[in-house]
Amino acid sequence: MTGTEQSLVNRLVTTIRQGRDVTLVLGSGLTARVVPGVARMVELADEFVGQALQNTDLQAALAELRATRRDAALYTAYRRAFTEWLSPVEFDIVVQRATLEAYRPARTAAGWERVGYHRGVQLEEDRDAWSLPPGVLALGELLAGLPDRFQRRVVTTNFDPLIEIAVRRAGGTARSLTLRRDGTFTGPLGPADGIDVLHLHGYWRPTSESDERSLLHDPEPLRADDTALVGALAEALRGDTLCVAGYPPGRNDALTRAVQEQSDVLWARHDENASPVGAALIYTGVDVDRLFPAVRRGLATLPAPPGRAEQPPPPPEPAGQPAAPAGTALHRVHLPTLEAVLGTRPSAVELLRQLDYEFRWRRVDDTPDTQLDLVFWPVRLRQPTLIYAVQATVAAALSARGVRVVLCFDDLAGDQHTRSWRVRFTDEVERWFALVEGARPPEVDSLMSFCSPGRVAERLQDPELLRRPTHPWAVQLEYYRGDRMILDVARAAKAFPGVVDLDIDDAMVGAQIRTTRAERLMSTPAIWAYLQYLLRDTRPEAVMTLGGEDEAVMWDQWHDTFPDAVGHLFHPVMANVRQDARMLGARSFREVEDHLRKAMRLASWDREDHYLHWIVQHAVVLHRYLRNRPPLSYDGRLLDSWETIRAALLDARLRPGTLRVIAREVAALLMHESV
């Protein structure tokens, strides 16, 4: 059965007048007039990669997607590419820039700014600066005036805040909740006052101060076959009548299935296509900018609900105050027999030479022949990735040669899940250490614990520890005085990932410093204070730090600040792939193989220290060497160096099998399978 826009207006007005509830499900069509669609989102993503990131590999990958994908499939593919090459949160900056196109340009700064919780709330409080289409304005008045008739909630797939702003402009209150992957929301449903806006695909800003997740869900759509998710959504949608507008029918996803489980569904379509959607009544030619103003006019004379007519409207929220939170990582195999022939001993010094000469791990050490006693491995607490697996294997190999390894988590920017992350990361590291014969588990600590008042007080009461600045405040006195520039501090905090000194210009400083969280600035003094603590009973020349080449700036500044001759071991940083990229944290053999195939389609696939070269050198050849395992082979050919593997990949006949062998090795390392 089908109807027109006017018949849908009549149906909604009649339903509400009869005292029945209406649950609204709203899609991108509601705000399409002011919030960019797919075409503009793609343009913004391209601008971001070209202007702020200057990532040539990602640009090439996106160009290939534009040539093969269209519309929603292109948008999904773009988000997946950002996740694979950069991190799950990098596309958030594009989403936020797109959202701010509905905000008066004169009121917001130009450039690529990562909008945090407080800044996002502040922008939303500037209600008059947002452009609201007629349909959204009328919807806000309906929800603010008759919250109970709409079950005090509205469900949307949009990430923008325009519904909330419209409700607040109309004198009501609104709360933003986001959907978790298990079908629950980031806060209990059913507010005593106001409206819950349930964002199924994520929200444009963090919903709390501690929320550091990706703002939007993974690029894959909500799965249609996820029975638990469908059931949870169906419960959130349950009501007398369900009205869907601005969301195209025909999608095979969990939301469509959940909608189809309702008994009375009104589905508004903008086009004239009357194709059936389950048992839903289809209304064609519906424009939401006419629909909701017409419903508002039709309900203008509706009396106030019993018991609420005398209640004063809620006081306006104080300007500039944030709302309460919504819820709260020899190229050939080094055999013992070879060591015996060469007359070498399995020492840490010899291993460091091999890492430096054969694998280009940069070693900065004034006394290269001094016996190494301690490796200090500071790690930012995050999702364990392939980079950390490789670093852990190197640390494990050094521990097998008698070196003490101290792993210290930088968890100063942690949230309520910090403890569980520490446990998980520690378990991963201990499994990676167990892969290396003779390795001793590392000592594990955290900066949050190290900086706690109790431990600080203990150090301040120990006369021996007062000889060194083991308190971050004491380190800061040394670090920040003199000729230190703010830009130096930001570089040490890795505010410019993947950028060398010569590449930094004023535009880049402005673009990237706005995406760096201030709490990152706490890490450097705390890491240095911890190292000073370790040096209390270990000679500086026998200590070496472990990390990536992108940490060299921080340690250069250490040597400018303190006289201690600590050494450093830096692994080569992967060009054009960020630490949190999905390409480094794949969850299956098939996913690893897919990433490798995509990398091979790029013109730069065999460039030194790009994704594929880095994987082969460090996660395959070096990993096998450190574990004293025989080299890989395929079709009777040894795959024991980058040169032999590159030659196999250039052979069209050998390429598929060689990629599978590499993918199996990498997946086994990431997922702790035997290889």
LINPEBEL-V302977 format. One record per residue. N is the residue number from 1. SS is DSSP state (hx for helix, st for strand, lp for the rest). PHI is phi in degrees with one decimal (none if undefined). D_CENTER is the distance of its C-alpha to the mean C-alpha in Angstrom with 2 decimals. Layout:
((N,SS,PHI,D_CENTER) (N,SS,PHI,D_CENTER))
//
This chain:
((1,lp,none,44.31) (2,st,-125.7,43.14) (3,st,-149.1,43.65) (4,lp,-106.0,43.24) (5,hx,-60.5,41.24) (6,hx,-66.8,44.25) (7,hx,-67.9,44.73) (8,hx,-69.1,41.13) (9,hx,-58.4,41.81) (10,hx,-61.2,44.98) (11,hx,-64.1,43.34) (12,hx,-67.1,40.61) (13,hx,-62.1,43.18) (14,hx,-63.5,45.58) (15,hx,-58.3,43.06) (16,hx,-70.1,42.06) (17,hx,-63.5,45.72) (18,lp,-81.4,46.62) (19,lp,84.4,44.26) (20,lp,-91.5,41.78) (21,lp,-85.8,38.01) (22,st,-124.0,35.69) (23,st,-103.8,32.01) (24,st,-100.0,30.12) (25,st,-119.1,27.30) (26,st,-122.8,26.18) (27,lp,-111.2,24.18) (28,hx,-64.7,23.33) (29,hx,-60.3,27.06) (30,hx,-65.4,27.43) (31,lp,-116.2,25.70) (32,lp,-60.8,26.09) (33,lp,-67.2,28.70) (34,lp,-123.1,26.41) (35,lp,-103.2,22.75) (36,lp,-56.5,22.15) (37,lp,-90.0,22.40) (38,hx,-58.9,21.12) (39,hx,-59.0,23.31) (40,hx,-70.7,22.28) (41,hx,-60.5,18.51) (42,hx,-64.5,19.06) (43,hx,-59.3,21.16) (44,hx,-63.3,18.63) (45,hx,-61.9,15.97) (46,hx,-63.3,18.80) (47,hx,-62.5,19.78) (48,hx,-62.9,16.42) (49,hx,-64.7,16.34) (50,hx,-75.0,20.03) (51,hx,-87.5,20.32) (52,hx,-94.0,17.39) (53,hx,-91.8,15.87) (54,lp,51.3,19.18) (55,lp,-101.0,17.67) (56,hx,-68.8,20.70) (57,hx,-66.8,19.41) (58,hx,-65.7,16.66) (59,hx,-59.1,19.45) (60,hx,-65.5,21.70) (61,hx,-63.9,19.38) (62,hx,-68.1,18.94) (63,hx,-61.9,22.72) (64,hx,-65.2,23.41) (65,hx,-65.9,21.42) (66,hx,-62.2,23.41) (67,hx,-80.9,26.54) (68,hx,-123.2,25.96) (69,lp,-121.5,24.00) (70,lp,-138.7,24.96) (71,hx,51.6,23.83) (72,hx,-61.3,21.28) (73,hx,-64.2,20.92) (74,hx,-68.7,20.07) (75,hx,-59.7,17.37) (76,hx,-61.9,15.78) (77,hx,-65.5,16.28) (78,hx,-62.2,14.73) (79,hx,-61.8,11.42) (80,hx,-64.1,11.70) (81,hx,-63.5,12.75) (82,hx,-60.2,9.85) (83,hx,-64.1,7.61) (84,hx,-70.3,10.58) (85,hx,-90.7,11.45) (86,lp,-118.3,8.61) (87,lp,-173.5,4.97) (88,lp,-64.7,3.28) (89,lp,-103.5,3.12) (90,lp,-70.5,6.38) (91,hx,-68.4,8.47) (92,hx,-57.1,8.34) (93,hx,-64.1,10.88) (94,hx,-66.4,13.05) (95,hx,-60.0,13.10) (96,hx,-67.5,14.13) (97,hx,-63.4,16.67) (98,hx,-63.7,18.04) (99,hx,-59.8,18.45) (100,hx,-72.9,20.30) (101,hx,-71.1,22.78) (102,hx,-88.4,24.34) (103,st,-105.2,24.79) (104,lp,-54.3,27.88) (105,hx,-54.1,27.00) (106,hx,-66.5,29.48) (107,hx,-98.9,27.58) (108,lp,-125.9,24.17) (109,lp,-72.6,23.45) (110,lp,-76.5,23.03) (111,lp,100.4,20.25) (112,lp,-111.3,16.47) (113,lp,-106.0,15.49) (114,lp,-82.3,12.24) (115,lp,-85.8,13.95) (116,lp,-85.0,13.56) (117,hx,-60.0,15.32) (118,hx,-65.3,18.79) (119,hx,-64.0,18.80) (120,hx,-63.5,17.75) (121,hx,-63.1,20.50) (122,hx,-61.2,22.89) (123,hx,-64.7,22.46) (124,hx,-66.4,23.04) (125,hx,-68.1,26.11) (126,lp,-81.5,27.57) (127,hx,-63.5,28.56) (128,hx,-72.5,31.25) (129,hx,-83.6,29.02) (130,st,-91.8,27.18) (131,lp,-85.5,28.86) (132,lp,-113.4,29.53) (133,lp,-62.4,31.27) (134,hx,-55.7,34.49) (135,hx,-64.9,33.08) (136,hx,-69.9,30.29) (137,hx,-58.2,32.88) (138,hx,-66.1,35.25) (139,hx,-62.0,32.64) (140,hx,-59.2,31.80) (141,hx,-67.5,35.53) (142,hx,-63.9,35.95) (143,hx,-68.6,33.18) (144,hx,-70.0,34.33) (145,hx,-83.6,37.98) (146,lp,-132.8,37.87) (147,lp,-60.7,34.83) (148,hx,-67.0,36.74) (149,hx,-68.6,37.73) (150,hx,-110.0,34.05) (151,lp,57.0,33.29) (152,lp,55.8,31.33) (153,st,-156.4,28.25) (154,st,-140.9,26.93) (155,st,-105.7,24.32) (156,st,-142.1,22.27) (157,lp,-92.6,19.74) (158,lp,-78.0,19.16) (159,lp,-103.1,16.24) (160,lp,-83.3,18.71) (161,lp,-96.9,20.75) (162,hx,-67.5,24.15) (163,hx,-64.5,25.56) (164,hx,-59.8,24.99) (165,hx,-64.7,26.50) (166,hx,-63.9,29.41) (167,hx,-63.2,30.17) (168,hx,-69.1,30.23) (169,hx,-61.8,32.39) (170,lp,-83.9,34.77) (171,lp,94.2,35.16) (172,lp,-96.7,33.01) (173,lp,-119.4,29.94) (174,st,-143.0,26.62) (175,st,-124.7,23.62) (176,st,-98.6,20.15) (177,st,-121.3,18.80) (178,st,-116.6,15.89) (179,st,-86.8,16.32) (180,lp,-83.4,14.84) (181,lp,-67.0,15.02) (182,lp,-87.2,18.38) (183,lp,91.5,19.90) (184,lp,-93.2,20.15) (185,st,-107.7,19.13) (186,lp,-79.6,17.65) (187,lp,168.2,21.25) (188,lp,-67.8,24.79) (189,lp,-81.1,26.27) (190,lp,90.4,29.56) (191,lp,-71.8,29.85) (192,lp,-68.0,33.36) (193,lp,-132.6,33.09) (194,lp,82.1,31.16) (195,st,-125.0,28.73) (196,st,-90.4,25.49) (197,st,-104.5,23.27) (198,st,-93.1,21.24) (199,st,-93.4,18.22) (200,lp,-73.0,17.71) (201,lp,-104.8,14.84) (202,st,107.1,12.87) (203,lp,-127.3,13.80) (204,lp,-72.3,13.57) (205,lp,-138.1,12.90) (206,lp,-59.8,11.97) (207,lp,-91.8,14.94) (208,lp,-155.9,15.63) (209,lp,-65.0,15.56) (210,lp,-94.2,13.69) (211,lp,-82.2,10.87) (212,lp,-114.7,7.52) (213,lp,-71.8,5.72) (214,lp,-60.5,4.49) (215,lp,-66.6,8.06) (216,st,-104.4,9.38) (217,lp,-72.4,10.04) (218,lp,-54.3,9.69) (219,lp,-56.4,11.99) (220,lp,-66.7,14.83) (221,lp,-68.0,17.02) (222,lp,-55.9,18.06) (223,lp,-66.7,20.34) (224,lp,-71.4,24.01) (225,lp,-95.2,25.23) (226,lp,-86.3,23.23) (227,hx,-61.7,26.31) (228,hx,-64.2,24.79) (229,hx,-66.8,22.28) (230,hx,-60.4,25.18) (231,hx,-62.8,27.36) (232,hx,-65.3,25.01) (233,hx,-65.3,24.57) (234,hx,-59.8,28.32) (235,hx,-67.3,29.05) (236,hx,-67.9,27.00) (237,hx,-91.2,28.91) (238,lp,-63.5,32.27) (239,lp,-178.1,35.04) (240,lp,-65.3,38.39) (241,st,-136.9,37.14) (242,st,-114.7,33.80) (243,st,-118.8,33.35) (244,st,-107.4,30.67) (245,st,-144.4,30.42) (246,lp,76.9,28.24) (247,lp,-124.1,26.61) (248,lp,-68.9,28.23) (249,lp,-76.1,30.00) (250,lp,93.7,30.17) (251,lp,-78.8,26.55) (252,lp,-96.7,26.26) (253,lp,-133.6,23.46) (254,hx,-64.4,23.35) (255,hx,-63.0,23.97) (256,hx,-61.2,27.06) (257,hx,-64.6,28.38) (258,hx,-65.0,27.96) (259,hx,-62.5,29.80) (260,hx,-69.6,32.54) (261,lp,-81.1,33.23) (262,lp,-83.8,34.56) (263,lp,-85.7,38.28) (264,lp,-127.9,38.58) (265,st,-118.9,36.03) (266,st,-110.9,36.56) (267,st,-115.5,34.41) (268,st,-91.8,34.66) (269,lp,-117.6,34.32) (270,lp,-76.8,34.49) (271,lp,-87.9,36.35) (272,lp,-101.5,39.66) (273,lp,-76.0,38.43) (274,lp,-104.0,39.96) (275,lp,-58.4,38.62) (276,lp,-68.1,38.47) (277,lp,-128.3,35.31) (278,lp,59.0,36.59) (279,lp,-96.8,38.97) (280,lp,-68.8,37.37) (281,st,-86.0,39.67) (282,st,-97.3,38.59) (283,st,-118.6,39.21) (284,lp,-102.1,39.13) (285,lp,66.3,39.15) (286,lp,-93.3,37.18) (287,lp,-111.6,35.66) (288,hx,-64.4,33.55) (289,hx,-73.1,34.80) (290,hx,-102.5,38.27) (291,hx,-60.4,37.53) (292,hx,-71.3,36.27) (293,hx,-60.9,38.79) (294,hx,-67.4,41.51) (295,hx,-64.6,40.45) (296,hx,-61.0,40.39) (297,hx,-64.4,43.90) (298,hx,-66.6,45.10) (299,lp,-102.4,44.06) (300,lp,-58.8,45.31) (301,lp,-97.4,48.39) (302,lp,-68.6,46.72) (303,lp,-67.2,47.85) (304,lp,-64.7,45.43) (305,lp,-59.8,44.57) (306,lp,-57.1,47.11) (307,lp,82.5,46.49) (308,lp,-120.4,43.98) (309,lp,-63.9,46.32) (310,lp,-89.7,47.35) (311,lp,-74.6,43.94) (312,lp,-70.3,42.90) (313,lp,-64.6,39.66) (314,lp,-62.8,36.77) (315,lp,-64.9,36.71) (316,lp,-64.6,34.27) (317,lp,-70.7,31.17) (318,lp,-58.9,31.65) (319,lp,-63.1,30.31) (320,lp,82.1,27.39) (321,lp,-94.8,26.75) (322,lp,-68.5,23.35) (323,lp,-70.6,23.67) (324,lp,-64.8,23.35) (325,lp,-57.5,19.95) (326,lp,-80.9,19.80) (327,lp,153.0,18.94) (328,lp,-88.0,18.81) (329,lp,none,14.28) (330,lp,none,36.66) (331,lp,-38.2,34.49) (332,lp,-84.3,36.59) (333,lp,-64.9,36.43) (334,lp,-94.0,37.86) (335,lp,-80.9,40.54) (336,hx,-57.9,42.69) (337,hx,-64.3,45.74) (338,hx,-65.7,44.50) (339,hx,-60.6,44.04) (340,hx,-65.9,47.59) (341,hx,-62.5,48.99) (342,hx,-79.0,47.38) (343,lp,77.0,48.49) (344,lp,-93.7,45.06) (345,lp,-109.5,43.71) (346,lp,-73.0,40.27) (347,lp,-103.1,39.34) (348,hx,-64.8,36.16) (349,hx,-62.3,37.81) (350,hx,-65.8,38.43) (351,hx,-62.9,34.89) (352,hx,-63.0,33.55) (353,hx,-63.2,36.02) (354,hx,-63.6,34.82) (355,hx,-62.1,31.16) (356,hx,-73.2,32.33) (357,hx,-77.4,34.94) (358,hx,-94.5,33.68) (359,hx,-119.4,29.88) (360,lp,61.9,29.44) (361,lp,-77.6,27.63) (362,st,-75.7,28.82) (363,st,-109.2,30.97) (364,st,-112.0,32.01) (365,lp,-157.0,34.96) (366,lp,-76.2,38.36) (367,lp,-128.8,40.01) (368,lp,-64.8,38.82) (369,lp,-95.9,41.63) (370,lp,-74.2,41.06) (371,lp,-61.4,40.15) (372,lp,-85.7,36.52) (373,lp,-107.6,36.32) (374,st,-145.0,32.78) (375,st,-113.2,29.23) (376,st,-100.8,26.73) (377,st,-119.4,23.15) (378,st,-80.3,20.68) (379,st,-133.3,17.11) (380,st,-68.7,14.07) (381,lp,-69.6,13.11) (382,lp,-162.5,9.86) (383,lp,-61.7,9.53) (384,lp,-62.0,12.82) (385,lp,-127.8,12.91) (386,hx,-61.6,15.97) (387,hx,-60.0,16.32) (388,hx,-68.6,16.89) (389,hx,-62.0,19.20) (390,hx,-67.1,21.26) (391,hx,-60.4,21.47) (392,hx,-63.5,22.49) (393,hx,-65.4,25.15) (394,hx,-63.4,26.58) (395,hx,-61.0,26.71) (396,hx,-64.3,28.35) (397,hx,-64.0,30.89) (398,hx,-67.9,31.78) (399,hx,-65.6,32.24) (400,lp,-66.5,34.54) (401,lp,-102.5,36.60) (402,lp,91.1,37.15) (403,lp,-94.8,34.36) (404,st,-77.2,32.79) (405,st,-115.2,28.96) (406,st,-114.4,27.14) (407,st,-96.9,23.41) (408,st,-123.0,22.06) (409,st,-79.5,18.61) (410,st,-86.1,17.27) (411,lp,-115.7,16.24) (412,lp,-67.1,17.58) (413,lp,-101.4,14.38) (414,lp,-75.3,14.11) (415,lp,-123.8,14.31) (416,lp,-67.8,16.62) (417,lp,-99.5,15.02) (418,hx,-58.5,15.62) (419,hx,-62.7,18.79) (420,hx,-65.8,17.59) (421,hx,-64.5,14.79) (422,hx,-60.8,17.68) (423,hx,-62.1,19.91) (424,hx,-64.5,17.66) (425,hx,-63.9,16.90) (426,hx,-61.1,20.65) (427,hx,-60.4,21.71) (428,hx,-62.0,19.78) (429,hx,-63.1,21.35) (430,hx,-64.2,24.73) (431,hx,-69.6,24.67) (432,hx,-65.5,23.92) (433,hx,-62.6,26.77) (434,hx,-65.5,29.02) (435,lp,-71.2,28.85) (436,lp,-99.7,30.87) (437,lp,-61.6,34.50) (438,lp,84.4,35.73) (439,lp,-69.6,32.39) (440,lp,-105.5,32.35) (441,lp,-56.4,29.28) (442,lp,-75.4,27.65) (443,st,-79.3,28.23) (444,st,-116.9,25.05) (445,st,-143.1,24.54) (446,st,-141.7,21.98) (447,hx,-66.6,22.12) (448,hx,-60.9,21.93) (449,hx,-69.0,25.05) (450,hx,-60.2,26.66) (451,lp,-91.6,26.46) (452,lp,-66.7,27.76) (453,hx,-55.2,31.15) (454,hx,-63.9,33.10) (455,hx,-71.5,32.16) (456,hx,-63.0,32.57) (457,hx,-62.2,36.01) (458,hx,-60.9,37.00) (459,hx,-67.7,36.30) (460,hx,-69.2,38.17) (461,lp,-93.9,41.15) (462,lp,-98.6,41.39) (463,lp,-56.5,43.71) (464,lp,-65.0,42.48) (465,hx,-75.6,38.86) (466,hx,-72.6,40.10) (467,hx,-72.0,40.98) (468,lp,-128.0,37.31) (469,lp,-78.4,34.63) (470,lp,-94.2,32.54) (471,lp,-104.1,31.40) (472,hx,-51.9,28.40) (473,hx,-65.8,30.72) (474,hx,-64.5,33.36) (475,hx,-64.8,30.94) (476,hx,-60.6,29.89) (477,hx,-59.4,33.58) (478,hx,-77.8,33.90) (479,hx,-71.1,30.60) (480,hx,-88.6,30.78) (481,lp,-84.3,34.50) (482,lp,86.1,36.34) (483,lp,-98.9,34.98) (484,lp,-66.8,31.25) (485,lp,-97.5,29.41) (486,hx,-58.0,26.30) (487,hx,-61.9,24.83) (488,hx,-62.1,25.58) (489,hx,-63.5,23.68) (490,hx,-64.5,20.58) (491,hx,-66.0,20.87) (492,hx,-63.6,21.25) (493,lp,-82.3,18.01) (494,lp,59.6,16.34) (495,lp,-73.5,15.82) (496,lp,-124.2,16.69) (497,lp,-62.6,14.77) (498,lp,74.1,16.91) (499,lp,-115.9,19.72) (500,lp,-87.5,23.21) (501,hx,-54.0,25.71) (502,hx,-67.9,27.68) (503,hx,-85.1,24.83) (504,lp,-78.3,24.12) (505,lp,-130.5,25.94) (506,hx,-59.5,26.20) (507,hx,-64.1,24.12) (508,hx,-67.9,21.19) (509,hx,-57.8,21.55) (510,hx,-64.3,21.48) (511,hx,-70.2,18.51) (512,hx,-89.8,16.17) (513,hx,-67.5,17.55) (514,lp,-74.3,16.55) (515,lp,-103.8,12.81) (516,lp,-102.7,13.47) (517,lp,-72.3,13.57) (518,hx,-61.8,17.20) (519,hx,-66.0,16.71) (520,hx,-62.3,15.70) (521,hx,-70.3,19.39) (522,hx,-77.4,20.59) (523,hx,-68.4,19.54) (524,hx,-57.4,22.13) (525,hx,-60.1,25.23) (526,hx,-70.2,24.23) (527,hx,-62.4,23.65) (528,hx,-65.7,26.99) (529,hx,-62.2,28.74) (530,hx,-66.8,27.75) (531,hx,-63.8,29.12) (532,hx,-59.3,32.25) (533,hx,-64.0,32.56) (534,hx,-68.4,32.51) (535,lp,-75.8,35.10) (536,lp,-63.5,37.58) (537,lp,-132.8,39.03) (538,lp,-136.6,37.84) (539,lp,-63.3,39.21) (540,hx,-54.5,36.63) (541,hx,-70.2,37.79) (542,hx,-101.5,37.00) (543,st,-113.4,33.35) (544,st,-137.3,30.47) (545,st,-89.9,26.77) (546,st,-124.5,24.26) (547,st,178.6,21.05) (548,st,-90.6,19.80) (549,hx,-59.0,21.75) (550,hx,-72.9,19.19) (551,hx,-98.4,20.56) (552,hx,-63.0,24.09) (553,hx,-59.6,24.20) (554,hx,-60.8,23.71) (555,hx,-77.0,26.47) (556,hx,-60.8,28.72) (557,hx,-69.4,28.68) (558,hx,-57.6,29.52) (559,hx,-69.7,32.62) (560,hx,-73.4,33.51) (561,hx,-100.7,33.47) (562,lp,-123.3,34.96) (563,lp,-85.9,37.74) (564,lp,-67.3,36.59) (565,lp,-88.8,36.54) (566,lp,-74.3,33.34) (567,st,-94.7,32.17) (568,st,-142.7,28.75) (569,st,-126.5,27.34) (570,st,-112.8,24.52) (571,st,-82.3,23.08) (572,lp,-61.5,22.67) (573,lp,-78.0,19.26) (574,lp,-74.7,18.09) (575,lp,-72.7,18.73) (576,lp,66.9,16.29) (577,lp,-131.0,13.53) (578,lp,-81.2,10.76) (579,lp,-57.5,10.35) (580,lp,-90.8,6.88) (581,lp,-63.9,8.22) (582,hx,-61.3,9.18) (583,hx,-61.4,12.65) (584,hx,-102.4,12.76) (585,lp,-132.1,11.79) (586,lp,-59.1,13.96) (587,lp,-109.9,15.59) (588,lp,-159.7,19.02) (589,hx,-59.2,21.70) (590,hx,-62.4,21.65) (591,hx,-67.6,17.99) (592,hx,-60.9,18.72) (593,hx,-61.0,21.89) (594,hx,-64.0,20.30) (595,hx,-63.1,17.97) (596,hx,-64.4,21.15) (597,hx,-63.5,23.17) (598,hx,-63.0,20.87) (599,hx,-62.7,20.94) (600,hx,-70.3,24.71) (601,lp,-78.9,25.11) (602,lp,-85.2,24.12) (603,lp,-62.5,27.05) (604,lp,-95.1,25.37) (605,lp,-59.0,24.76) (606,lp,-104.1,27.20) (607,lp,-71.9,26.48) (608,lp,-60.4,26.39) (609,lp,66.4,23.08) (610,lp,-83.2,21.18) (611,hx,-48.9,19.18) (612,hx,-67.7,22.26) (613,hx,-60.3,24.50) (614,hx,-62.2,22.11) (615,hx,-59.1,21.66) (616,hx,-63.1,25.43) (617,hx,-63.6,26.40) (618,hx,-106.5,24.26) (619,hx,-91.7,23.04) (620,hx,-117.1,26.40) (621,hx,-65.8,29.33) (622,hx,-63.4,28.46) (623,hx,-59.9,27.21) (624,hx,-65.9,30.52) (625,hx,-62.3,32.47) (626,hx,-66.1,31.10) (627,lp,-93.8,31.86) (628,lp,57.6,35.26) (629,lp,-105.3,34.76) (630,lp,-65.6,36.65) (631,lp,-67.7,34.99) (632,st,-70.5,33.56) (633,st,-150.2,35.89) (634,st,-153.0,36.16) (635,lp,54.7,39.36) (636,lp,79.3,41.41) (637,st,-108.3,39.44) (638,st,-72.5,37.82) (639,st,-113.6,34.17) (640,lp,-111.7,34.47) (641,lp,-161.8,33.12) (642,hx,-61.6,31.03) (643,hx,-62.8,34.31) (644,hx,-69.9,35.39) (645,hx,-72.1,32.06) (646,hx,-61.0,31.81) (647,hx,-61.2,35.39) (648,hx,-67.0,34.65) (649,hx,-71.1,31.70) (650,hx,-75.1,34.08) (651,lp,-87.9,36.49) (652,hx,-57.8,35.72) (653,hx,-71.8,37.50) (654,hx,-89.5,35.58) (655,hx,-57.3,32.10) (656,hx,-58.6,30.91) (657,hx,-67.3,32.20) (658,hx,-64.4,30.91) (659,hx,-62.1,27.33) (660,hx,-65.0,27.74) (661,hx,-62.8,29.05) (662,hx,-63.5,26.15) (663,hx,-61.4,23.58) (664,hx,-65.7,25.54) (665,hx,-64.9,25.57) (666,hx,-67.2,21.84) (667,hx,-62.2,21.10) (668,hx,-64.8,23.75) (669,hx,-66.1,22.26) (670,hx,-69.5,18.79) (671,hx,-108.8,20.42) (672,lp,61.7,23.48) (673,lp,-90.0,26.08) (674,lp,-72.0,29.37) (675,lp,-130.3,29.98))
//
